[in-house]
Structure formats: structure tokens, C-alpha cells
Amino acid sequence: MTGGSDKFVELLQRAGLDIVGDRRIEEVLPPRAAWRPVIAFEAEPAVAVQTDRPDLVAELNTQWHRLAVKEGILGEDGVFLINVAGNGTGCAPSGWTRVRLTARWDLAGVLGERPGQPEFLTLSTDGNTLLGATTEEDEVWLVTMDRIKERQEAAAQTKAQESPEERAAAWALLLRGPRPTGRLRELWAHGLALNPSTPEDVRARLLGLSHFLLWRHLPTAVVEAAMVHPEWKVRELLAEAQPNITAEQWARLILGEEHPRRRWVLTLLAAERRAELTETVHEQLSADSYAPVREETVRLPGLPPRTVTALAADPDPAVRAMVCARAWPRLEIPVRRNLLGDLHGKVRAEALLQHHQDHPMTRSVFHSEDLKGRAAQPCCLERDLAENLARHGTPAQRCALAGNPHLDPDLVALLARDPDENVRSVVATRPDLTEEQRSGIQIDFDPRGHHHALRWVTALHDDTDAMRRLAASSHPLVRRSVARAKRLPPDVIERLAQDEDRVVQLFLAESCDDAPAEMLLRVWQWWTGSLSTPDRPRGHPNFPRHGLLCYAEDQNPRMRQLALDDPESTLELVERFSRDTEVEVRLRAANDPRLTIASAVRMLDDPHERIRHAAALHPQLPARVLVQLLRDTDTDTAQTAARHPALPVAVMEQMIQWLQPPTSATPSP
């Protein structure tokens, strides 16, 4: 195992500590919260040792060990938790490390800037007793704290109480505070950009301060401001991410860019996003002085025929090659003929690949032109060429040939018996096989591999008979592709919901509106959601919402948390789950709007970051707590606090003013 960085492991070894077990997040107070009572202004030491003692290190070690035994830091097995700060190496991890003393231990002499100036925390493994060492001006303090969990509860109850006057005073304190610098300014900007309550006029002032701003649907005025923003990165991200850009705005954005390479980037992004541009813009871009711009213009949707023809005669071969690859069906016969005889080999190769998708390719063409092996899969090959490749081609050529839609049945059958597993695997997913033929091909399908849905199957999603036939396929990838359909007949649903390949069930849960409740509940037990469908299966309309209280005592935390979705669940259950031993159950409680303010405050010191962030968004969080989070430079919680919908508009406006460069804005007194 590794107990952190190599330097940190070496540091603990020099201190005479053995690391116990694997590195993990301990279910105890996080170190940043544990340091607070040790270094607080009102802290009182259990032991204070003068720094001028000649036996300082020995005395500190003796006193630490005495207190550690007395307070129960050292359990029966001798294991405890440690966190080190101020060791001068910059290598201490942010979490706790399980350790045990060896015969040569020396904490006070090693765990600090210098021997006798220790800075470390030790904690009992149950997380309820703390013993910290910190160096003051002329003393070293050993500070203890017991009943940590009880104290957390009491402190949270106190912080949760806030009068209107106290709330106003807390916001005033933030506004009187120092201007944020460095990382904190960045966190504030990102948080305000993501805050749903940020007014649009305030949001517009975030341009250039946070890239998150442009990923959301912005009003026309903000889009217009971004289009003329002096920073190129703002304009580039606008083209990449902003969903609200009109054809007229695209035209001004691209054509108004003087730098040719940037104009090319904007055209590329427009093509990637399938942006609809006007015919006038198409013509201007097709005549651009920078060849890469003209090349990307070929990929724009709705390109007029005369523009395509003009680009086919472009002086740059890369542009002509792109026309062959992307617009061949739209070219007139004479234009195609010219491209097939083009003087540039790259253009001829692209033209040949398109031409021979419906004209048989001879062996001489296959070997004479620089096709780089790309012709075996898409092109219509003459019989002798196809047979020669099937029998004597390289494994890569046979693999490509196995997916050729023009291949004769006997050659398909030959490749189905190919000695190469990859070749047989490609044949097994061909659309022209019967399911009997498909089942006869020997393949070793890895269910853990990443596979895309078969396009020919997804094209048949509206064909009920095809879905019935393919749902019974022996090939898991075919069945997975069927499961991606939005709607399916009841008998197909029933079959796929019991499929032995659980990825079939997963895809059914993610994609199909007809997925049954029982299967959705089963998938929920092992699937937490993907980036493309993060709310499935729990967000599926057929997911059960009633009768879930029976899972409140379930041993599986995935099932236990569902009890809060039941309409008959109570505030008491939310509170109980906020103290659950499993992180995902606590996270579900942290996101429940019924969670009490006190519990939200307590969960701000949860060992897990995602729970702390969820608690920081509690709608009734006290202002003084939010202010503390907004000023916290040690964690990213400041960004979450800046996203809080309860931030007053006046506070947001002041934060924005502070985020501007000092020369352009002066904070109010």
C-alpha cells in the first residue's frame, strides 16, 4: 500500500510509525475541522511545555504518550490516526493515516518544522477523541478534545440559530472583509456563474472570469457581450458551448474574427455543432484566404450545391480531399471525374474510396493508390480481390473486410471461420446474417469491454418484428443495441428485462421508457448512473415511488436510501439517515429538502467532500455559516457557497465588483 506520497511515508517512518492498512477516507472528523479547536484563539492546552527546555523533544514525547493513553487515543491494538502539518516537506496528505508506534518512535522530534516544534494531530480510531500538538511563540501545546461527536451536534445546534439581525450582520461582515485573492476569486466566479439566482445583468459581468458561464443558456444581451469580448478564450468557448447562438450571430462571430487560425477554430466548432449558417456566409467562408477555413466549410450543413462545386475545384488539395470525403453524393458526374483524375494523390485516394462504394474496385487500383488499407471495409471489391484478401490478407485487412457490406455470402462464411478472433467478432455483428448463422460463430465476448450500439440495429428500432427477432439474438451486443430503443413491445421488454447480460438490463433502464419497475429496482442495486444519463435508473418514470419504506432497515445502502423517496417517509428518517454509517445514505439525506438546518451545519464537517458540498447548498443555511464557507481558502467549498440561491443580490454584486481587476473597480467601504 501507499500511505500518501513517498515523502510522507518516509516522514512517518523517520517518526517511528508503521502505516496500518490501505489509504482510505476515515469516517471521522476531517483534519481541516479537527485542526480548528487545536489552533483556535480560545484553545486551552492540557499540557504546555516551554520551548527552551533542554530535554524538549523527550518531554513532549513523554507527555503526548501519557495523554494518548489516558484519553484513549492508543487503543488496545495500538492503532491511531495521524495528520501532519507544517513539516516543511509539503507532502502531508489531507486525510488521516492509520499508524502504530514502533519501538523507536519520535513524534515531537520529526513531525514539525524543526525538532521540538511539532505540528500534528492524533485521533482515536472511533473519531471521538483528539490530541493535537501545536507550537506557540514560546510554548508547545498539547490540546485534547473528547466527546467530539457530541460536541459536533451541540455546535451545529447553536450555529443553526440565527435572527434576522444576525443574518444582516453576517452579510455586512462579508462585505467589509478583504478583497479575495488568487484561488478564492476563481471559486467565487465559478460559483456565481452556476448560481441559478444570479441576475442576468450580474451574470454578464462574469464574462472572462468563469468558463462555466457560457455552458448555460444565456439571454441575447449576454451572448452579444461575449461575441465582442476582448479575450479570445471567451469567444472560443461561446462558440463551443453556448446553446443560444443564432445564425446571424454565428455569421458575425466567425466573419468578424480577423485572425485566420481563430476563424478556422470558429468554423470548425460551427461544423461540429451542425450550426445552420446563411448561404451568404457559406460563400464568404468558401472564399476565405485561409485554406483550413475552407476545408472546415465543407463540413457545414446546408452547403449550397454551387458552393460545394466551387470547393471541389479549390487550389488546396486538403480542401478538395474533404469535398470527396464529405460531399461526394452531391457532386455532378464531371466534377467527380475531375477529382478521380486529380494530380494530388490524397485527393485521388479520397475520390476512389467514394467512387468504389458503388463501382467494383480492381486489384490494380487497390494496390496502386495510397489507400492505406482503408478500401477493404467500405468499397465494393471485384470478386478475385475480395477472395484474395479473405484468404491471404493480413489480419488487419481481413478484419476490415469482415465488415464490408458488399461481400459475397460464401466469403462471409469463410471469414466466420477465420483463425483470428477479431475477424470472427466483426463477422458476428454483420446485419446480413441470420440469427442461426450468428450463433454458429465462435467468439469470446468480453462483457466488461466498452462497445457502441450497432448502427444497423438502432436503425431498426421502430420495426417491431425486427426488435422481436433481434432481442432473441445469441450475441450480447445485438441485444444491447435493441435495449437502446426508446419504446419496445411488451414481450421484448419482458425478455430483455431478464437477460443474463446485465448490461442489457442497464441499457434498457437508461434508454427505454417501457422498462419495468422490478428490473429498474434490480439495476439500482449496482448502478449509480452514467454521465449521459445520470438520473437513471432512479429517475426513470417507471421507477417505484411507493412502498419503499420497507427498505429503511435494508443492509444494502443502495436500497436503504430509497426509503426517503417514499411519500410516507418522515423528517425523523431523514435525520437518522444523516448519521448513517454509509456515505451514499448520508448523501441522500444531505440532498433532502427536509433536512434540518442543524444537521446541514453538522454535515459541513462530514469526512466526504460531496456530502459537505451538498450540505453547503441547504436552502436555509445560516448567513454566518455561508460567510465562513465563502472565505474558506483551504477547500473548494467556497465555490459551492457562491452557488447558494439564498445569496442576496447586493452581496452578489459586491462579490462581482471584487472579482474585477483592482484598476477597474474599487470595493465599497
N, C-alpha and C positions, 0 to 999 in steps of 0.2 A: 504494500500500500504506500501511498504518499500522504504525509500529514500536512501538505501545503507545498510551498516551493522548497527546492533543495536547500536554500539558505536557511529557511525557517526550521527544517528538520535538523540541520546541522546545529542551529542555535539551541534547540531543545536538547539535543544530545550533549552539547557542552554544559548545559544546565543540569545534566544527570537525570534526564527524564526519558522514559521509554514510551513511545507512542503506542496506544492500545486500539486495535480495530481500524476500520476504514474511515476515511474522512466523510463526514455527513453533517447535515443540519441538525443540531441538537434541539429537542423540543423544550427549550428553556428560554429564559430572557436573553435576547440578542445582546452581544457585547456592547454595542453602542448605547443601549439602555442601561446595561449593568454598570457602565462607567459613570453614569450621571450621579448616583449617590456617593460615589467614591471621591469625585472631584468637585462636588457641589460646595458652594460657599458655606453652607450651614453644616457640612460634614464634620463629625467628631470622631477622632481616632480611638480605636480600642487600645492601641499602643503607639506611642510616639518616641522615636529614637533620634537622639542628636546626631547630626551628620559628622561631627568632629570626633566621635568616639574612635579610638584606635582599633577596636575589635568590631567595627560597624557591621561588616558583612556577616560575621559569625553570630552576632547578637540578633540581627534581622532574621537570619535563617532559623535561629532558635525560637524567637518569638512567633514567626509565621507558623512553624510546625506545632507549637503549643496551641495556638489559636485554631489551626486547622483540625487538630484532634478534638479540641474542646467543642468546636462548633459543628463537628460532623462533616467537614469538608472531605476528610480522608475516610472513606467507607471501609467496611471490613475487608474488601479486596484491594484497598489502597488506591483505587482509581478515582481521579477527579478531573475536572475540566479546567483548561487554562486558555487565557487570551493575553497576548503580549503587545504592548505599545511602547513607543519611544526607545526601541532597541538600537536605533541608528542604522539598521540594515535595510529598512523599508520593505521587509519581506514578510512581516507578520500577516497571516490571513485574517479576514474579517470575522471569521466564525470561531467557535470553540474547538479545541483539540483534546481528545481523551488521552490522559497520560498517567503514568505511575512512577513514583520515585525509585531511583536506583540507590545503591549504597554510596555513591559519590555525588549526590545531588547538591546543587548550589544555586538556588534561585536568585538570591539577593546579589550575588557576585556576577551574574551573567545577564539576567533579564532586565536590562536598562541601558541608558546611555553609557554609563561607566559603572564599575563595581561599587556597590553601596548606594546607587541611585536607581532603585528598581521601579519599574512601571509595568505591573502585570495584575491580572485578575485571576482568582481561582474560585471555582464554583463546585458545589456538591453535584453529583450526577442526577439527583432529582430536581435540580434547579432551584432549590428553596433556601439555600444558604450561600452567602457571598463573602469572600475575603479578598480585599484588594490592597495592593501596595502602590503608594504614590509618593513622590519626592517633593517636599515643600522647600521653602527658602533655606532653612537650617535644620529641618527635621525630615525624617522619613515616617510616613504614617501607614499604619495597618488598620484598615477600616473594615468593619464587619457589618453585615445586614442579614438578619434571619427572617423567616416568615415572608419570603419575597412574594409569593402568590397572593397571600392575604393582603400585603401592603399594596400590591398592584390593584386589587379590587377596590380597596379603600381610596387610593389616589384617583382612580378613574371615577368613582362616585363623586368625589369633590370637584374634579375638573369638569364634570358634566353639568354642574350647576352654573348658570350664567344669567345675570339680569340684563335687561336692555341697556342699562348704563354701562355695565361691564363690557358688553359686546361693543358698544360705541368706543369705549376707551381702548379696547384691544385694536380696533382698526386704526384709531388715531396713533397708537404706538407704532404700528407698521409704517404709517405714512411719515412719522417723524424719524424713522430709522435711517441708517446709512444707505446710500445707493448700492444696489447689488453689483457684484463684480464677477468676472470670469464665468465659471460653470453655473453659478446661480442665475445669472442673467439668461443663459441659454435655456435653463429649465423653466424659468418663468415664461419665456417667449413660447416654448413648445406647449406648455400647459394652457396659456391663454388662447393659442391657436386652436386647441382641441376643445376648449370650453364652449358648450352649447349656448351659454348665456352671454358670451361676449358680443356686444353690439357690433353691427356691421361697420360703423364708422371707426370704432376702435380696432376692429379686426383688420381693416385696410392698412392701419399704421404698423401692422406686424410684417408687412412685405419686406423681405430681405432679412428678417430676424428669425423666422422659423419656416422650415420647408414643409412642416405639417399643414400649414395654412392652405396650400394650393391643392391638397388632395380632397378637399371638401367642396361641395357645390357652392360657388361664390356668386354674389349678385354682380350684375353687369358693371357697376361702377368699380368694384374691386378688381375684376378681370381687366378692365380698361387701364387701371393704375398699374397692374402687373405688366401689361404689354409694353409700357413705356418706362418701366423701372430701369434705372441705370445699371443695375447688376445683371450680368448675363445669366447667372445661375437662376435668378428669379424667372426670367423669360423662358429659359430652357425647361424648368420644372413646370411652369404654366402649360407649355405645350405637351409635356409628358404626362401630367396628372390631372389637370383641371377638366372636369366633365362639362363645364358650361362655356364652350367656345363656339361661336357662330362661324359660318363660312366666311362672312365678311371680316370677322376678327382674325381668322386664320390667314386671310389674304394680307391684311395689314401687318400681322406679326411676322410672316415669312418674308414678304417683299420689302418690308421696312428694315430688315437686317442687312447692314452694309458688309459685314464680314462674311466672305464666301463660305468658310467652313461652318460657321454658325447657321448660315442659311441652309446649308446641306443638312445639319442636325435637325433643324426645324422641319424640313421637308421629309426627312426620314421618320420623324415622330408622327407627322401627319399621315404618312403612309401606313405606319404601324397601327395607328388608331382608326384607320379607314375613314379619315375626315373627308367630308364632301366639300370640294372646292369648286369655284366657278370656272367656266370654260375660259374666261379671260386669264385667270390665274394659271390654269394649265398651260396656256400658250406662252405666258411670260416665263414660267419655270422651264418649259421645254427649250427655251432660247437662252437660258441662263449662261453666263460666261464660265461658270464653274462646272466641269463635267460631272462630278459626283451629285450635284443637284439634279442635273438632267437624268442621271441614272435612277435616282430615287423617284423622280417624277413618273417614271414608267409604272411604279407600283401603286400610284394613287388611283382610287376607284373613280369610275365615271369618266375616264380619259376619252376625249372625242376621237373618232377614227382618224381624222386628218392629223391630229397631234401624234397619235401612235405611228402613223406613216412617216411623219417628219422625223421622229426619233429613231425609226428604223434606218434612216439614212444619216444618222448623226456621225460627225467625224471621229468621235471617240469610240473605239471598239467595245469598251465596257458597257457603254450605253446600248449599242446595237445588240450585244450579247444578252443584256437584261430584257430587251424587247423580245428576243427569241424565247427566253425562258418564261416570261410573264404575259406576253400578249400575242403569241403565235396564232391562236384561232381567229384573231381579229384582223389579221393581215391579208391583203389581197394576194392572189397567186403570183403575180410578177414580183411583188415585194419579197415574198418567201423565196422565190427563185434567186433573187439577188443575194439574199442572206446565205443561202446554201452554197453560193459560189464566192462568198466574201474572202477577201485577201487575208484576213486575220484568222488564225486557227481557232482561237477561243470562240469567235462568232460562229464559224462553221460548225464547231462541235455542238454548240447550243442549238443551232438550227437543225442539225442532223438528229439530235435527240428528240426534237419535237416532230420533225418530218416522219421519222420512222416509228412513230407511235401508231400510224395507220398505213405505213408503207414498209414492206419487209426489208430488213437490213441484211446485206450480204456479208460474207465473211471478210471480204477485202475491205469494205468500209469499216467494219468492226475493229480490224487490226491496223488500218492505215491512219485513221484520225485519232486525235488526242482526246479520247472519250473517258479515259481514266477508269475504266471498268463500270461506268455509270449506265451503259446501254443494256446490260443484261437484265435489269429489272423492268424498266418501263417500255422498252422498244419491242416492236413486232420483228422477230428474227426469222430469217429463212430457215427451213427445216434442218438442213445439214449443219448450220451454225449452232442452232439450239441443241441438236443432238450431240454435237461435238463438245459443247460446254457442259451438258448434263453428264457426259461420260468421262471427259478428260479435263474439264476446267478445274481451276484452283478451288479450294473450299470457299473462298470469298465469292468467286464467280458463281458457283453452284448455289450458294446461299441467296445471292441476288436473283438468280434465275428462278429459284423456288417460288418467288413472289410474282413472277411475270404473268400478267393476266392473259397473254396470248398463247401460252404454252399448250401443246397438244396433250390430250389425256394420258397417252402412253408414257410421255416424258414426265408428266406429273407423278404417275405411278412409279417410274424409275427413281425419281428423287425422293419419293416417300420411303424408299428402302435404302437411301444413301447411308453410308457408314458414318457420316458426320451428324452428330446430334443436332447441331444448329440448323443444318439444311432440313432435316426432318421436322424440326419445330416450326420452321417457316411454312412448309407444305401443309402442316396440320391446321393452319389458320386460314387456308385459302377459302374463298367463298364458293368456288365451283365444286367442292366435294360434297358427297352425300354424308350424312352423319355416320353411316356404316363404314364408309371409306375412312372418315376421320378417326373413328375409334380403332381402326386397324393399324394406325401409325404408331410406332413405338417411340414415345417421348418421355422425358423425365422432367415434368413441370415442377418448378420450384414455387410453391405458393407464397413464399416470402419476398419474391422478386417484385420489382415495380414494373407494371405493364400498363400501357394505354389501351383504352377501349378500341375494339376493331371497328374501323370506319364503315365497313360494309354491313356490319351488324347494326350499328346506330342508324344507318340509312334506312333500315327496315323496321324501325321502332313503331311505326304506325301500321304495320302489316301484322294483323292478329295471328294469322296462320303461321307466318314465319316465326313469330315470337314463340308460339307453342312448340314448333319443331326445334328451334334452337335452344329453348330452355331445357330440353332433354339431351343436349349435346354432351358427349363424353369429355369435351375439352373445357376446363375451367375458365379459360379466357373468353370463350364464346358465351358461356353462361354469365360471366361477369359483365360482358358487354350488353347482354339482354337486360340485366338488372339495372342498367343505367337509364332505362326508359322511364319517362315521366308517368305514363299510365300503362297498365298491363291487365289482361283478362284475369278473373279470379282464380282459375285453375293454374295459370302460370305463376301468379303470386304465391299460391299455396305450395307449389313445387319449389320455387326459389327460396321461400322462407325457411325451408327445411334442408337447404343444400348443405352437403358435407363440407364444402369450401366456405368458411365463414366470411371471406371477403365478398362472396356473392351476396350474403346477407347484409354486409356493411354497405355495399353499393345500392342495394335495394332500399336500405334505410336512408341513405343520403339523397337518392335521386327520385325514387318512385313515390308518388302521392298515395298509392294504394297499399303501401307497406303495412302489415298487420301489427296491432298493438303488442301482442305477445312476443313477436320477433324483435320489435323495437326495444322492448324491455330487456330482452336477452342480449342484444348488441350493446346496450348501455352499460352492461356489467364489465365490458372490456374495452370499449372505445370512448375516447374523450372528445372527439371532434377533430376535423381537419381544417387546414387554412381556407379551403374553398367552401366548406360547409361547417363552420364552427359550431352551429347550433344543433346539428343532428347527432344522434337520434332524438335527444330530449326536446328539441324544438319542432319535431315533426307533428303535423296536425293530428295524427292518429296516436301519438304517444299518450299513455294513460295519465289522467289528471285526478281521478277519484280512486279511493280505496288504497291509497299509498301509505296511510298511517301504520299499516301492518308492518312496514319495513323500519319503523323507528328504532327497533332493537336489533336490526339485522347485523350480523357480523361483518358483512361486506360493506365498507364505507360508501361504495358506489350506490348501493341500494339504500343504505340508511339515510343519506341526504335527500332522497326523493320524498321522504315523509313531509318535508316542508312545502312540497308542491301541492299537497292535498288541501283543498279549500277548508277542511276542518282542522288543519294544523293550528297551533296556538303560539302566542308570544313566548310562553314558557318553554316550548320545544325549541324555538329559535335561540333562546338564551342558553339552553342546555347544549345545543349543538355548537354554540360559540366557544364552548370549553371542551369540545370533543378532542380525543387524542389524535384523530386523523386529520391531516391538513385539508383534504378536499371537503370534508364535512364542515370544518370551521370556515372555509372559504365560501361555501354555500350560505352559511349563516351570516357571514360578513356582507354578502350582497343582498340579504333580505331586508326590505324596507322597514320591517317591523323591529329590527334590532334596536335595542335601547341605546341611548347616547353613551351611557357609561360603558357598555360593552364595546361600542365602537372605539372609544378612547382607549380602553384596555387593549384592544386588538391592534392598536398602533404600535405596540411593542411585541407583536407576535414574532416568533423566530423566522417566519416565511415572508418574503418580500411581497408576494402577490396578495397575501392577506392584509398586510399593512397598507398596501395601495387601495384595496377595496374598502378598508375601514376609513381611509382618508377621504373617501367620496361620500361618506354618510351625510345625508341631506341636512341633518340638524347638528352637525359638529360645532362645538363652541368656537367663537371667533378667536379666542386666545390660543386655542389648540391649532387652528388653521394658521395663525400668525407664526407660531413656533415652527410649524412644518414649512411654511414659506421661507423662513430664514435658515432652515437646516441645510448646511453646505456639505454634510457628511454623507447624505443619501440622496437618491433621486425622488424622494417623497415630495420635494418642493414642486416638481412638475405636476404631480397628481393634485396637490393642494391648489395650484394655479388653474386646474381644470374644474375646481369645485363650483357648482352652479350657484352657490349662495354668496359668492364674492360680490360685494356692492360695485356698481358701475363706477362710482367715484374712485374706488380702490383700484379697479382695473385700469382706469385712465391714468392714475398716478404711476402704476406699475409700467404701463406703456411708455410714459414720459421718461421714466428712469432707464428704460431699455434703449432709448435713443442715445447716440454718441453725445458725450458731455458738451461738445461745442455747439450742438444744435438744440439742446434743451436744458433747462435749469430746473431742478426739483423745487417745488414749492416749500416754503419754510414749515 
